[in-house]
């Protein structure tokens, strides 16, 4: 819970809108976002970086809804993308291509061509093979590709292993010990221009120390490159700052940025950061309706209309999301397994939650703005949820609920 999602007289509100009214109007499951919360999180970054040459590149994979991208673009954001599709989303909302950094280990030739034609700020190169391909593709187009290497500093991010990206066994980035040789090789390639260095060690980090350890290792490489005459224009120190889902206590945005700036110690290179979850995670909730209450000998089940296809994080990471009734009841609470209708035992949204609910009630899965809708699927031929944005006492549908017929419209009958 935060200032943008709170109870007023036993009703859960987002800004000035009762979530019950949104559930009744738009149905469930539905993702609901607070425009004020999104704006506030971005402004915290902007304020902390004021007076420093910087670019805040929102990590599109966290939540790629066009309305959210348009909001951040209007606030001055750049974008961190990991696919050609994400680039097309950014361009569709008027985002500036020259504020886009392109990460990801498997960039295709078609994606490279798309990004070069658009004129992006930088490719974050993650292997020697990618470097060779990019040089060839850029040459075939008569262009020079701006690059940095994503350097893997072998720093433990102390997060879930699925979202740790900075250890030497990770698929991401180039090995720290190989980086100097790769920079020297790239400096001699005719269709590449070295502009910076990138480092991203993982997501949902709740301590500053891994960020600082990674930054210090990166700066050692930067200084060695400078002695070789390879001067960098920017340092991209990635994202990964965590949010509170339950009892985590991550640094504030201001504390995190202050720690980075202290570690940079007066360096003049432009600073790029790539926040994702911290901008959108606590700005969204997933509304769901209780279909059935099913008592059992060992466990009681609250079967809801949202499922693992709508919010994958609990099934994938055993992640915790607070689950709140959108109308508080005075009746005694019971312990429930909150589960969906998908035909998998792993289809759960919460274990052993103490809830006072009845069939037909609505629940809000909190902190669902990041990696919720963006990771959703159509498993069990389930249409994906609607998305709405709240701005004070106004609400707008920003993604229509899918229809079943949409899901198989592109399929062909075998004759």
C-alpha positions, 0 to 999 in steps of 0.5 A, a space after each residue: 500500500 502507498 499514498 496512491 492506493 489506500 483505504 477510505 471508509 473500508 473501500 480501497 481507492 486508487 487516487 480518487 477512484 474506488 476500485 470497486 467502481 472500476 471492477 464493476 465498470 470494466 470487469 475482471 481481471 483488469 490491471 489498474 494504473 495510477 498516473 500520479 504514481 507513475 509520474 512521481 516515481 519518474 520525477 524522483 529520478 529526475 530530481 535526484 539527477 538534477 544538475 548531472 548530465 544524464 538520461 533516464 531510459 525506462 526499461 520497456 519490458 517492465 510494462 510496454 503499454 502505449 499509454 505508459 510509454 507516452 507518459 514517460 516520453 512526455 516526461 523526457 524519458 529515453 527507453 531501454 529496449 530488448 527487441 525490435 517490437 519494443 522499439 516499434 512501440 516506442 516510435 509509435 508513441 513519438 518516443 525519440 529514437 536518439 534516446 533509445 538503448 538496445 540491450 539483449 543477447 540475441 539481436 537479429 539482423 532485422 532488428 539491427 536494421 530497424 534500429 539503425 534506420 531509426 537512429 537509436 542512441 546505442 547498441 549494448 553489445 553482448 557478445 563478439 559474434 553480435 559485434 561482428 554481425 552489427 559491423 557487417 549490417 551497418 556497413 551494408 546500410 552505409 551507416 556507423 553503429 554506435 555501441 557500448 559493451 554490456 560488461 558482466 562484472 561478476 557481482 552477486 546481485 543477491 536477488 532471485 537467480 532467474 533475474 540475476 544477470 551479472 554473474 559469470 555464469 549468466 548468458 548476459 553481457 561480455 566477460 569482464 576479463 574479455 572486455 578490454 580486448 573486445 573494445 580494442 577490436 571494436 575500435 578498429 572496425 570501420 562501421 562501429 563507433 564506441 560511445 560508452 559502457 553498459 552494466 546491468 547486474 539484475 532486478 529487484 535489488 534491495 541493497 546499494 552495495 552490489 550496484 556500487 561494487 559493479 560500478 567500481 569494477 566498470 570504472 577500472 575498465 573505463 580508466 584502462 580504455 582511456 589510457 589506450 585512447 578510447 574515451 567513452 561518452 557515457 556510462 550506462 549503469 543499468 537498472 534493477 532497483 527493487 520495490 516493496 512487495 511485502 517486507 523488503 526495504 530497498 533504498 529510496 530512489 534518491 539514496 540509490 542515485 546518491 550512492 551512484 553519484 558518489 561512486 562516480 566521483 565527479 566523472 564527466 561522462 553522461 550517466 544513463 540509468 535503466 529503471 523499470 520495475 521501480 517506476 511502474 511496479 507499485 503504480 499498478 494492481 490487478 483486480 480479480 473476482 472471487 468465483 468460488 470459495 472451496 473449503 478443504 480438509 487441509 486448505 481452503 481455496 479462494 478460486 478467482 478469475 485471474 490466473 497464472 496467465 494473467 500474473 506469472 510472477 507467483 508461479 514463475 518465481 514464487 513471488 509474493 503479491 499482497 492481496 487485499 479485498 477492495 471492500 473490507 468486511 467485518 466478518 472473521 477472516 479465514 486462511 485461503 490459497 488464492 488460486 486461478 482456474 488454469 489447469 495447473 497445480 502451479 496456478 496460484 496467486 497467493 498462499 495462506 492469505 488471511 481474508 474475510 471474503 465471500 463469493 462474488 467479492 473483488 480482490 486487488 493483487 498489489 504491486 502488479 504494475 511491473 512484469 504483470 501484463 507484460 508477461 501475460 499469456 493466452 494459456 488455456 485459451 484465456 483472453 488477456 486482461 483489460 488495462 485502465 489508467 486512473 488520473 485523479 477522479 478520471 479513468 480511461 481504458 488503455 487496453 481493451 480486453 481480448 476476445 476469444 475469437 481474437 486468439 484464433 483469428 490468425 489460425 487456419 483450419 487444416 483441410 
